[in-house]
Amino acid sequence: MPSHYLQIFTQRNAALLLVLGFASGLPLALTSGTLQAWMAVENVDIKTIGFFSLVGQAYVFKFLWSPLMDRYTPPFLGRRRGWLLVTQLLLIVGIALMGFMQPSRDLTLLASLAVLIAFCSASQDIVFDAWKTDILAPEERGSGAAISVLGYRLAMLVSGGLALWLADRYVGWQAIWWVMAAMMVPAVLATLMAKEPVDAVVQPRTLEEAVIAPLKDFFTRNNAWLILSLIVLYKLGDAFAASLTTIFLIRGVGFDAGDVGLVNKTLGLLATIVGALYGGILMQRLSLYRALMLFGILQGASNIAYWLLSVTDKHLYSMAAAVFVENLCGGMGTAAFVALLMTLCNKSFSATQFALLSALSAVGRVYVGPVAGWFVESWGWPTFYAFSVVAALPGLVLLAGCKTTLERAQSGAEFSVRSRFTSGYRWALRTLKTGALLVAIGLILLAVRATGLLDTGSAITLLLQSGTMLAVAGIVCGSLLDFMAMRKPHLS
């Protein structure tokens, strides 16, 4: 293998990023697919299994407790490594205890442990993202993101597919949890070997400051709303293409489920890893803006492969090629996108800001599913995948508008503070906050309804729809104000 392909692994902290990325991805599949498979084998009813899927909400709402990890410092190892060690030890204990349970008799305890594991895993993600944001120099962020994505994806393969295979063929369902707990031990060693960020940053002095200051810091920046829109829309075309891939390959094209599982999951995962690593290599030579633009164009163009698959005869090799190209380009885009999120964070409260920004980046992926299904029903697969190419364009336009801001941020310069349209920005932020609050209340009621304690009727749908519309309206208004402010020469 040429030496420049291995160059990505020669940066300092590469091994630590790989191991900690692995630890970040390991619990996710355990509390979702692997746990559900175990319950299915034990003949737990489908309604109960469906309820357990709510455990994953911890990853969506991790920004709610991220300010605690910016504000408070454990009495050992420092603000970042201390929290990493706490969450990792709790994960080892929680995962190991799962091996002493039986779904047929310990459902309540099993649910409690699953919630604990998901909470600690989401908390570990918060601190790991903050640590790599604080520790990596601007020129290392692309390759650092690629290495952590590699570890994360490998862990999901181990705790998903490999865990199921070992549990079924060799060690049994209870012992597999002890095996997975043992795989978290190297992360503890990596945390002990890692260095605590030493940059002199102003740490929040109160919990109130830890909650309010990250928002105030971000939303007073020039072009903040355009960047917010960029975060939501950058991977929208990629999300459209990926939302119905499995259904498309089985129903739309007519491949067997086994072939789809082998190609889409195995080859797709490999392509994502290769794409992330190659993207990290290229980012050592490109600026953040140029990498985002190049990979964004490739992300959108790669969806043409699925369009070609929808208008040509069925062939296994053509499916493999389409899956590989789409996931390769998506992996490259992911490496650059994670580097973007790190660049946008203030080190004083990088845990809170990264958690918030990553949650916003998931908005398109979460809400694109219903729209995608309706689109396919109305227009068919070829038009759907042609539209997914077009859906990538708004993110690229916004990226072009944010060029100066991103170049300043990568160079280490302070974000310029805006001074126009103060009242308009205030109302845009209020609208966004109100929408987010309504969505949060709707999701809480959804969880309550799933327990059977309360029938909330149609209130959930109303809250989710109105909250989403208000949040989008706030972002659109703020982005328009940013666009107007950009036309002022002294605010460029």
C-alpha positions as CSV (number, residue, x, y, z in Angstrom):
1,M,0.0,0.0,0.0
2,P,1.5,3.4,-0.9
3,S,2.9,5.3,2.1
4,H,0.5,8.3,1.5
5,Y,-2.5,6.1,2.3
6,L,-1.0,5.2,5.6
7,Q,0.0,8.8,6.4
8,I,-3.3,9.3,8.1
9,F,-2.3,6.9,10.9
10,T,1.0,8.6,11.6
11,Q,-0.5,11.7,13.3
12,R,-0.3,11.9,17.0
13,N,-3.3,10.5,18.9
14,A,-4.2,8.2,15.9
15,A,-4.3,5.0,18.0
16,L,-6.2,6.8,20.8
17,L,-8.8,8.1,18.3
18,L,-9.2,4.6,16.9
19,V,-9.7,2.9,20.2
20,L,-12.0,5.6,21.7
21,G,-14.0,5.7,18.4
22,F,-14.4,2.0,18.8
23,A,-15.7,2.4,22.3
24,S,-18.1,5.1,21.2
25,G,-19.7,2.8,18.6
26,L,-19.8,-0.4,20.5
27,P,-22.8,0.2,22.8
28,L,-25.1,1.6,20.1
29,A,-25.8,-1.7,18.3
30,L,-25.9,-3.6,21.6
31,T,-28.9,-1.7,22.9
32,S,-30.7,-1.7,19.6
33,G,-30.3,-4.6,17.1
34,T,-28.4,-7.1,19.4
35,L,-30.8,-6.6,22.3
36,Q,-33.8,-6.9,20.0
37,A,-32.5,-10.1,18.5
38,W,-31.9,-11.6,21.9
39,M,-35.5,-10.7,23.0
40,A,-36.9,-12.2,19.7
41,V,-35.0,-15.5,20.3
42,E,-36.5,-15.6,23.8
43,N,-40.0,-15.1,22.3
44,V,-40.7,-11.7,23.9
45,D,-43.8,-10.1,22.3
46,I,-43.3,-7.6,19.5
47,K,-45.0,-4.8,21.3
48,T,-42.5,-5.0,24.2
49,I,-39.5,-5.2,21.7
50,G,-40.8,-2.1,20.0
51,F,-41.0,-0.3,23.3
52,F,-37.3,-1.0,23.9
53,S,-36.4,1.0,20.8
54,L,-37.2,4.1,22.8
55,V,-33.9,3.5,24.6
56,G,-32.1,5.1,21.6
57,Q,-33.7,8.5,22.4
58,A,-30.7,9.2,24.7
59,Y,-28.6,9.7,21.6
60,V,-31.0,12.3,20.3
61,F,-31.4,14.3,23.5
62,K,-27.8,14.1,24.8
63,F,-27.4,17.9,24.4
64,L,-29.8,18.3,27.4
65,W,-27.2,17.2,29.9
66,S,-24.0,18.1,27.9
67,P,-23.7,21.4,29.8
68,L,-23.0,19.4,33.0
69,M,-19.9,18.0,31.4
70,D,-18.7,21.5,30.4
71,R,-19.4,23.0,33.8
72,Y,-18.2,20.3,36.3
73,T,-14.8,18.6,36.4
74,P,-14.3,15.2,38.1
75,P,-11.7,15.1,40.8
76,F,-9.3,13.0,38.7
77,L,-7.8,13.2,35.1
78,G,-9.4,16.6,34.2
79,R,-12.6,17.8,32.6
80,R,-12.5,15.6,29.5
81,R,-10.6,12.5,30.5
82,G,-12.3,12.3,33.9
83,W,-15.8,12.1,32.4
84,L,-14.6,9.7,29.8
85,L,-13.3,7.3,32.5
86,V,-16.5,7.6,34.5
87,T,-18.8,6.8,31.5
88,Q,-16.6,3.9,30.3
89,L,-16.5,2.2,33.8
90,L,-20.3,2.5,34.0
91,L,-20.6,1.0,30.5
92,I,-18.4,-1.9,31.4
93,V,-20.5,-2.6,34.5
94,G,-23.8,-2.1,32.8
95,I,-23.0,-4.3,29.8
96,A,-21.6,-7.1,32.0
97,L,-24.7,-7.0,34.2
98,M,-26.8,-7.6,31.1
99,G,-25.3,-11.1,30.9
100,F,-26.9,-12.0,34.2
101,M,-30.4,-11.2,33.0
102,Q,-33.0,-13.3,31.1
103,P,-35.6,-11.5,28.9
104,S,-38.2,-14.0,29.9
105,R,-38.0,-13.1,33.6
106,D,-36.0,-9.9,34.1
107,L,-37.6,-7.4,31.6
108,T,-37.8,-4.5,34.0
109,L,-34.2,-4.9,35.1
110,L,-33.2,-5.4,31.5
111,A,-35.0,-2.2,30.5
112,S,-33.3,-0.3,33.3
113,L,-29.8,-1.5,32.3
114,A,-30.5,-0.7,28.6
115,V,-31.4,2.8,29.6
116,L,-28.3,3.1,31.7
117,I,-26.1,1.8,28.9
118,A,-27.7,4.2,26.3
119,F,-27.3,7.1,28.7
120,C,-23.7,6.4,29.5
121,S,-22.9,5.7,25.9
122,A,-24.5,9.0,24.8
123,S,-22.5,10.8,27.6
124,Q,-19.3,9.1,26.4
125,D,-20.0,10.4,22.9
126,I,-20.4,13.9,24.3
127,V,-17.1,13.9,26.1
128,F,-15.2,12.0,23.3
129,D,-16.4,14.6,20.7
130,A,-15.4,17.4,23.1
131,W,-12.0,15.8,23.7
132,K,-11.1,15.4,20.1
133,T,-12.4,19.0,19.3
134,D,-10.1,20.4,22.1
135,I,-7.0,18.2,21.4
136,L,-6.8,18.2,17.6
137,A,-5.1,21.1,15.7
138,P,-7.2,22.5,12.8
139,E,-5.0,20.7,10.2
140,E,-5.5,17.4,12.1
141,R,-9.3,17.5,12.3
142,G,-10.1,15.9,9.0
143,S,-7.8,12.9,9.5
144,G,-8.9,12.7,13.2
145,A,-12.5,12.5,12.2
146,A,-11.7,9.8,9.6
147,I,-9.9,7.6,12.2
148,S,-12.7,8.0,14.8
149,V,-15.3,7.1,12.1
150,L,-13.2,4.0,11.3
151,G,-13.3,2.9,14.9
152,Y,-17.0,3.7,15.3
153,R,-18.0,1.7,12.2
154,L,-15.8,-1.3,13.2
155,A,-17.4,-1.3,16.6
156,M,-20.9,-1.4,15.1
157,L,-19.9,-4.3,13.0
158,V,-18.5,-6.2,16.0
159,S,-21.4,-5.4,18.4
160,G,-24.0,-6.0,15.7
161,G,-23.2,-8.7,13.2
162,L,-20.3,-10.5,14.9
163,A,-22.0,-10.5,18.3
164,L,-25.1,-12.1,16.9
165,W,-23.0,-14.8,15.1
166,L,-20.9,-15.6,18.2
167,A,-24.0,-15.7,20.5
168,D,-25.8,-18.0,18.1
169,R,-22.9,-20.4,17.3
170,Y,-20.5,-20.4,20.2
171,V,-20.8,-18.5,23.5
172,G,-24.5,-18.0,24.0
173,W,-26.6,-14.9,24.6
174,Q,-25.6,-14.2,28.2
175,A,-21.8,-14.7,27.6
176,I,-21.8,-12.4,24.6
177,W,-22.5,-9.4,26.9
178,W,-19.4,-10.3,29.0
179,V,-17.3,-10.5,25.8
180,M,-18.6,-7.0,24.7
181,A,-17.9,-5.6,28.2
182,A,-14.3,-6.9,27.9
183,M,-13.9,-5.1,24.6
184,M,-14.5,-1.8,26.4
185,V,-11.4,-2.3,28.6
186,P,-8.9,-1.0,26.0
187,A,-10.9,2.3,25.9
188,V,-10.2,2.7,29.6
189,L,-6.5,2.2,29.0
190,A,-6.6,4.7,26.1
191,T,-8.3,7.3,28.3
192,L,-5.5,6.8,31.0
193,M,-2.8,7.2,28.2
194,A,-4.5,10.2,26.6
195,K,-3.5,13.8,27.3
196,E,-5.9,16.3,28.8
197,P,-6.4,19.4,26.6
198,V,-4.0,22.1,28.0
199,D,-5.2,25.2,26.1
200,A,-6.1,28.0,28.5
201,V,-9.9,28.2,28.1
202,V,-12.5,29.9,30.2
203,Q,-14.6,27.2,31.8
204,P,-18.2,28.0,32.6
205,R,-18.4,29.1,36.3
206,T,-22.1,28.3,36.9
207,L,-24.5,25.7,35.4
208,E,-26.6,28.6,34.1
209,E,-23.6,30.0,32.2
210,A,-22.9,26.5,30.9
211,V,-26.4,26.3,29.4
212,I,-26.8,29.9,28.1
213,A,-23.2,30.8,27.1
214,P,-22.8,28.2,24.3
215,L,-26.0,29.4,22.6
216,K,-25.1,33.0,23.1
217,D,-21.6,32.4,21.7
218,F,-22.9,30.7,18.6
219,F,-25.9,32.8,17.7
220,T,-24.1,36.1,18.0
221,R,-21.6,35.1,15.3
222,N,-21.8,36.5,11.9
223,N,-23.5,34.0,9.5
224,A,-24.5,31.8,12.4
225,W,-27.9,31.1,10.9
226,L,-26.5,30.3,7.5
227,I,-24.1,27.8,9.1
228,L,-27.0,26.3,11.1
229,S,-28.9,25.8,7.8
230,L,-25.7,24.3,6.3
231,I,-25.5,21.8,9.1
232,V,-29.1,20.7,8.5
233,L,-28.9,20.6,4.7
234,Y,-25.4,19.5,3.9
235,K,-26.1,15.8,3.9
236,L,-29.8,16.1,2.9
237,G,-29.3,14.5,-0.5
238,D,-27.3,11.7,1.0
239,A,-30.0,11.2,3.6
240,F,-32.7,11.0,0.9
241,A,-30.8,8.4,-1.0
242,A,-30.1,6.3,2.1
243,S,-33.5,6.5,3.7
244,L,-35.2,3.8,1.5
245,T,-32.1,2.0,0.0
246,T,-33.0,-1.5,1.4
247,I,-36.7,-1.2,0.2
248,F,-35.6,0.1,-3.1
249,L,-33.1,-2.8,-3.7
250,I,-35.7,-5.4,-2.7
251,R,-39.0,-4.1,-4.0
252,G,-37.9,-1.5,-6.5
253,V,-35.3,-3.5,-8.3
254,G,-36.2,-7.1,-7.2
255,F,-33.0,-8.4,-5.5
256,D,-33.2,-11.1,-2.9
257,A,-33.1,-10.0,0.7
258,G,-29.9,-12.1,1.3
259,D,-28.1,-10.5,-1.5
260,V,-29.1,-7.0,-0.4
261,G,-28.0,-7.8,3.2
262,L,-24.6,-9.0,2.1
263,V,-23.9,-6.2,-0.4
264,N,-25.6,-3.2,1.3
265,K,-24.4,-3.9,4.8
266,T,-21.0,-5.5,4.3
267,L,-19.8,-3.7,1.1
268,G,-21.6,-0.5,2.2
269,L,-19.8,-0.5,5.5
270,L,-16.4,-1.2,3.9
271,A,-17.0,1.6,1.4
272,T,-18.0,4.1,4.2
273,I,-14.8,3.2,6.0
274,V,-12.6,3.6,2.9
275,G,-14.4,6.8,2.0
276,A,-13.8,8.3,5.5
277,L,-10.1,7.4,5.5
278,Y,-9.5,8.6,1.9
279,G,-11.4,11.8,2.8
280,G,-9.1,12.3,5.8
281,I,-6.1,11.8,3.6
282,L,-7.4,14.4,1.1
283,M,-8.2,16.9,3.9
284,Q,-4.5,16.9,4.8
285,R,-4.0,18.7,1.5
286,L,-7.3,20.7,1.1
287,S,-8.8,23.5,3.2
288,L,-11.9,22.7,5.1
289,Y,-14.1,24.7,2.7
290,R,-12.6,23.0,-0.4
291,A,-13.0,19.6,1.1
292,L,-16.6,20.2,2.1
293,M,-17.4,21.5,-1.4
294,L,-15.6,18.7,-3.3
295,F,-17.1,15.9,-1.1
296,G,-20.5,17.6,-1.1
297,I,-20.5,17.5,-4.9
298,L,-19.5,13.9,-4.9
299,Q,-22.2,13.0,-2.4
300,G,-24.9,14.5,-4.6
301,A,-23.4,13.0,-7.8
302,S,-23.1,9.6,-6.3
303,N,-26.9,9.3,-6.1
304,I,-26.9,9.1,-9.9
305,A,-25.7,5.5,-9.4
306,Y,-29.0,4.5,-7.8
307,W,-30.9,6.4,-10.5
308,L,-29.1,4.3,-13.1
309,L,-29.9,1.2,-11.1
310,S,-33.6,2.1,-11.2
311,V,-33.7,2.5,-15.0
312,T,-31.5,-0.4,-16.1
313,D,-31.9,-4.2,-15.9
314,K,-31.2,-5.9,-12.6
315,H,-27.7,-7.2,-12.1
316,L,-25.8,-8.0,-8.9
317,Y,-22.6,-6.2,-10.0
318,S,-24.5,-3.0,-10.9
319,M,-26.0,-3.1,-7.4
320,A,-22.6,-3.6,-5.8
321,A,-21.2,-0.7,-7.8
322,A,-24.0,1.6,-6.9
323,V,-23.8,0.8,-3.2
324,F,-20.0,1.1,-3.1
325,V,-20.0,4.5,-4.9
326,E,-22.7,6.0,-2.8
327,N,-21.3,4.9,0.5
328,L,-17.7,5.8,-0.5
329,C,-18.7,9.4,-1.3
330,G,-20.9,9.5,1.8
331,G,-18.0,8.4,4.0
332,M,-15.8,11.2,2.5
333,G,-18.6,13.7,3.3
334,T,-18.9,12.4,6.8
335,A,-15.2,13.0,7.6
336,A,-15.3,16.6,6.4
337,F,-18.6,17.2,8.1
338,V,-17.3,16.0,11.5
339,A,-14.3,18.3,11.0
340,L,-16.7,21.2,10.3
341,L,-18.5,20.6,13.6
342,M,-15.2,20.6,15.5
343,T,-14.2,23.8,13.8
344,L,-17.4,25.5,14.9
345,C,-17.0,24.7,18.6
346,N,-15.7,27.1,21.2
347,K,-13.3,25.0,23.5
348,S,-14.8,26.6,26.6
349,F,-18.0,24.6,26.0
350,S,-17.2,22.2,23.1
351,A,-19.2,19.4,24.8
352,T,-22.5,21.4,24.6
353,Q,-22.0,23.0,21.2
354,F,-20.9,19.7,19.5
355,A,-23.8,17.9,21.0
356,L,-26.3,20.6,19.9
357,L,-24.8,20.8,16.4
358,S,-24.7,17.0,15.9
359,A,-28.3,16.8,17.0
360,L,-29.3,19.4,14.5
361,S,-27.4,17.5,11.8
362,A,-29.7,14.6,12.4
363,V,-32.8,16.5,11.7
364,G,-32.7,15.9,8.0
365,R,-32.0,12.2,8.4
366,V,-34.9,11.8,10.9
367,Y,-37.6,13.6,9.1
368,V,-36.7,12.7,5.5
369,G,-38.2,9.2,5.8
370,P,-41.9,10.1,5.6
371,V,-41.3,12.6,2.8
372,A,-39.3,10.0,0.9
373,G,-42.0,7.4,1.2
374,W,-44.7,9.8,-0.1
375,F,-42.4,10.9,-2.9
376,V,-41.8,7.3,-4.1
377,E,-45.5,6.5,-4.0
378,S,-46.3,9.6,-6.1
379,W,-43.5,9.8,-8.6
380,G,-41.6,6.5,-8.6
381,W,-38.0,5.4,-8.0
382,P,-36.3,7.1,-10.9
383,T,-37.7,10.5,-10.1
384,F,-37.0,10.0,-6.4
385,Y,-33.3,9.4,-7.0
386,A,-33.0,12.2,-9.5
387,F,-34.6,14.5,-6.9
388,S,-32.0,13.2,-4.3
389,V,-29.3,14.7,-6.5
390,V,-31.1,18.1,-6.6
391,A,-31.7,17.9,-2.8
392,A,-27.9,18.2,-2.4
393,L,-27.7,21.6,-4.1
394,P,-29.1,23.8,-1.3
395,G,-26.4,22.7,1.1
396,L,-23.7,23.5,-1.5
397,V,-25.2,27.0,-2.1
398,L,-25.2,27.6,1.6
399,L,-21.6,26.3,1.8
400,A,-20.5,28.8,-0.8
401,G,-22.2,31.6,1.2
402,C,-20.2,30.6,4.3
403,K,-16.8,30.4,2.6
404,T,-15.3,33.4,4.3
405,T,-16.6,32.5,7.7
406,L,-15.2,28.9,7.4
407,E,-11.8,30.1,6.2
408,R,-11.5,32.5,9.1
409,A,-12.5,29.7,11.6
410,Q,-10.0,27.2,10.2
411,S,-7.2,29.8,10.4
412,G,-7.9,30.2,14.1
413,A,-9.3,33.7,13.9
414,E,-12.2,34.7,16.1
415,F,-15.7,34.6,14.7
416,S,-16.8,38.1,13.8
417,V,-19.8,39.3,15.8
418,R,-22.8,40.7,13.9
419,S,-24.2,44.1,14.8
420,R,-27.3,44.5,12.5
421,F,-30.9,43.3,12.7
422,T,-30.7,42.6,16.5
423,S,-34.5,42.6,17.0
424,G,-35.0,40.3,14.0
425,Y,-32.4,37.8,15.1
426,R,-33.9,37.8,18.6
427,W,-37.4,36.8,17.2
428,A,-35.8,34.2,14.9
429,L,-34.1,32.6,18.0
430,R,-37.3,32.7,20.0
431,T,-39.2,31.0,17.2
432,L,-36.5,28.3,17.0
433,K,-36.6,27.8,20.8
434,T,-40.4,27.5,20.8
435,G,-40.4,25.0,18.0
436,A,-37.7,22.9,19.8
437,L,-39.7,23.0,23.0
438,L,-42.9,21.8,21.3
439,V,-41.0,18.9,19.6
440,A,-39.5,17.9,23.0
441,I,-42.9,17.9,24.7
442,G,-44.3,15.8,21.8
443,L,-41.5,13.3,22.1
444,I,-42.0,13.0,25.9
445,L,-45.7,12.4,25.4
446,L,-44.9,9.8,22.8
447,A,-42.7,8.0,25.3
448,V,-45.5,8.2,28.0
449,R,-48.0,6.8,25.5
450,A,-45.7,3.9,24.7
451,T,-45.9,2.9,28.4
452,G,-49.7,2.8,28.3
453,L,-50.0,5.2,31.3
454,L,-51.7,7.9,29.3
455,D,-53.6,8.2,26.0
456,T,-52.4,11.4,24.4
457,G,-54.5,11.0,21.3
458,S,-53.7,13.4,18.4
459,A,-51.9,15.9,20.6
460,I,-48.5,14.3,19.8
461,T,-48.9,14.8,16.0
462,L,-50.0,18.4,16.5
463,L,-47.1,19.2,18.8
464,L,-44.5,17.5,16.5
465,Q,-45.8,19.1,13.3
466,S,-46.2,22.6,14.8
467,G,-42.9,22.4,16.6
468,T,-41.1,21.3,13.4
469,M,-42.7,24.1,11.4
470,L,-41.8,26.8,14.0
471,A,-38.2,25.5,14.2
472,V,-37.8,25.5,10.4
473,A,-39.4,29.0,10.2
474,G,-36.9,30.3,12.8
475,I,-34.0,28.9,10.9
476,V,-35.3,30.3,7.6
477,C,-35.8,33.8,9.0
478,G,-32.4,33.8,10.7
479,S,-30.8,32.7,7.4
480,L,-32.5,35.4,5.4
481,L,-31.3,38.0,7.9
482,D,-27.7,36.6,7.6
483,F,-28.0,36.9,3.8
484,M,-29.1,40.5,4.1
485,A,-26.3,41.2,6.5
486,M,-23.7,39.7,4.1
487,R,-24.7,42.4,1.6
488,K,-23.4,45.0,4.0
489,P,-19.7,45.6,3.0
490,H,-18.5,46.1,6.6
491,L,-20.0,42.8,7.7
492,S,-18.3,40.6,5.1
